[in-house]
Amino acid sequence: MAKITYIDHDGTERVVEAQNGETVMEAAIKNSIPGIDADCGGACACATCHVYVDAAFMDKVGEQEEMEKSMLDFAENVQENSRLSCQITVSDALDGLKVTTPESQH
């Protein structure tokens, strides 16, 4: 289990407990986190779960695969730390993870 902090573009923080094995997107949907719509249900077929990963966790969330890179082409305001939250699997190593949702998703 890991505590994940979801931060709105305006700085509002929401902390949730996520189960190991679920994705950061699934935990967001279960907890009604604004800014993460997950229109494709986690199939990596849209970019509505785009988040900015805190720099301290970039090495822990894993590398982007080609499909995720392609989907991020459809997201607005992509940055070096941009990820699709459906592609980040929760583990104990992610305890304390902070992700920020882009203003364009609110």
C-alpha positions as CSV (number, residue, x, y, z in Angstrom):
1,M,0.0,0.0,0.0
2,A,1.2,3.5,-0.8
3,K,0.1,7.0,0.1
4,I,-0.2,9.1,-3.0
5,T,-0.7,12.9,-3.0
6,Y,-2.7,14.3,-6.0
7,I,-2.1,18.0,-6.4
8,D,-4.5,20.2,-8.5
9,H,-3.0,22.9,-10.7
10,D,-4.0,25.4,-8.0
11,G,-2.1,23.6,-5.2
12,T,-5.0,21.7,-3.6
13,E,-3.7,18.4,-2.2
14,R,-5.6,15.2,-1.8
15,V,-3.9,12.2,-0.1
16,V,-5.2,8.7,-0.8
17,E,-4.1,5.2,0.1
18,A,-3.5,3.1,-3.0
19,Q,-3.3,-0.7,-3.2
20,N,-0.2,-2.4,-4.5
21,G,-0.9,-3.6,-8.1
22,E,-3.5,-1.0,-9.0
23,T,-2.5,2.0,-11.1
24,V,-2.2,5.6,-10.0
25,M,-5.1,6.3,-12.3
26,E,-7.3,3.6,-10.7
27,A,-6.6,5.0,-7.3
28,A,-7.6,8.5,-8.5
29,I,-10.9,7.3,-10.0
30,K,-11.8,5.3,-6.9
31,N,-11.2,8.5,-4.8
32,S,-12.9,11.0,-7.2
33,I,-9.7,12.9,-7.9
34,P,-10.5,15.9,-10.1
35,G,-8.5,16.3,-13.3
36,I,-8.1,12.5,-14.0
37,D,-11.0,11.5,-16.2
38,A,-9.6,8.2,-17.6
39,D,-11.9,8.2,-20.6
40,C,-10.4,5.0,-22.0
41,G,-10.5,3.2,-18.7
42,G,-6.8,2.7,-18.4
43,A,-6.1,1.2,-21.8
44,C,-3.5,3.8,-22.7
45,A,-5.7,5.0,-25.6
46,C,-6.2,8.6,-24.5
47,A,-4.3,11.2,-22.4
48,T,-7.0,12.2,-19.9
49,C,-5.0,10.8,-17.0
50,H,-1.9,12.9,-17.7
51,V,0.0,13.9,-14.6
52,Y,3.3,15.5,-13.7
53,V,5.4,13.2,-11.5
54,D,7.3,14.8,-8.6
55,A,11.1,14.8,-9.5
56,A,11.9,12.7,-6.5
57,F,9.9,9.8,-7.9
58,M,10.8,9.9,-11.6
59,D,13.3,7.0,-11.2
60,K,10.8,4.9,-9.3
61,V,7.8,5.1,-11.7
62,G,9.6,3.3,-14.5
63,E,10.2,4.3,-18.1
64,Q,7.6,5.3,-20.6
65,E,6.8,2.7,-23.2
66,E,6.2,3.6,-26.9
67,M,2.4,3.6,-26.6
68,E,2.5,6.0,-23.7
69,K,4.8,8.3,-25.6
70,S,2.4,8.3,-28.5
71,M,-0.6,9.1,-26.3
72,L,1.3,11.9,-24.6
73,D,1.5,13.5,-28.1
74,F,-2.2,14.2,-27.6
75,A,-1.9,15.8,-24.2
76,E,-1.5,19.5,-23.6
77,N,1.5,21.1,-21.8
78,V,3.7,18.0,-21.8
79,Q,6.8,18.3,-19.7
80,E,9.8,16.1,-19.0
81,N,8.0,14.6,-16.0
82,S,4.8,14.0,-17.8
83,R,3.3,10.5,-17.5
84,L,-0.1,8.8,-18.0
85,S,-1.2,7.7,-14.6
86,C,-2.7,4.5,-16.0
87,Q,0.8,3.4,-16.8
88,I,2.2,3.7,-13.3
89,T,1.7,0.7,-11.1
90,V,1.5,1.3,-7.4
91,S,4.0,-0.5,-5.2
92,D,5.6,0.1,-1.7
93,A,8.4,2.0,-3.5
94,L,5.9,4.7,-4.5
95,D,4.8,5.5,-0.9
96,G,4.8,9.3,-0.7
97,L,4.4,9.8,-4.5
98,K,3.2,13.2,-5.5
99,V,1.6,13.9,-8.9
100,T,0.1,17.1,-10.2
101,T,-2.7,17.4,-12.7
102,P,-2.4,19.9,-15.5
103,E,-4.6,22.9,-15.5
104,S,-6.0,21.9,-19.0
105,Q,-7.6,18.8,-17.4
106,H,-9.8,20.8,-15.0
